[in-house]
Amino acid sequence: MDVRRERPPRSPPSSAQQPHLGSLSPFLLTCTAYFFLWIPEDPPSRVGALVKCLPVLCLVGLLRANPGSSSGSGSGSSGGYSLRLQVALLFSALGDVFLIWPENFLYGVLAFGMAQLLYSWAFGFSPLRPGLLVPIVLYSLPFSGLLLLHLPPDLVLPVSAYGLALSTMLWQGLARGGSTRWGALLFAASDSLLSWHTFIQPLAHGRLLIMATYYAAQLLITLSAFQSPKLKTH
């Protein structure tokens, strides 16, 4: 008679663990520094550019410190998703720097356009869910039409191209689900607020609203790298 006890099978190790609050503290602290030190309408400066992009750079550090963080269907290798997010965040930080100085606006649009393309590449096109394009088009077409009426002629083409890249990212973010969905929505909301505030009519507390939604969007997209694929919602 075999008297050995059977050990319960061990569950496989999780490939994605949510970061603890301590690992998010650099991002939270730098966000706090931005809102306390840079939210007033101060003149552009290198210090201001650094304070503005530091939260996004902290998110890059969070992903680099967790090389196993990858939640990538359609993103190739296990680390492909995280790597694409990191590069997209770096382009975002570069865009943050450019947008500090109005004369570098086009460079900022280009940098953020690259970020949107990288996010779309990371999110993948599976599931495709073309039905999500309907609400995106119903919102973006009238908003873009109104925005184009207020744009200088030399900005019409680059801003339109960026809008297409943003809409693609939003589509794929919504299709992917999970925290990516909310991050993509907040990114689109932040850019809409920025466009309205810059070109149509200044908003009360516009800068606060723009940056709060922007930082929240980048955080939620970053956290999707720690989300197990089985937890995604569709």
Secondary structure, 3 states (H helix, E strand, C coil): CCCCCCCCCCCCCCCCCCCCHHHHHHHHHHHHHHHHHCCCCCCCCHHHHHHHHHHHHHHHHHHHCCCCCCCCCCCCCCCHHHHHHHHHHHHHHHHHHHHHCHHHHHHHHHHHHHHHHHHHHHHCCCCCCHHHHHHHHHHHHHHHHHHHCCCCHHHHHHHHHHHHHHHHHHHHHHHHCHHHHHHHHHHHHHHHHHHHHHHHCCCCCHHHHHHHHHHHHHHHHHHHHHCCHHHCCC
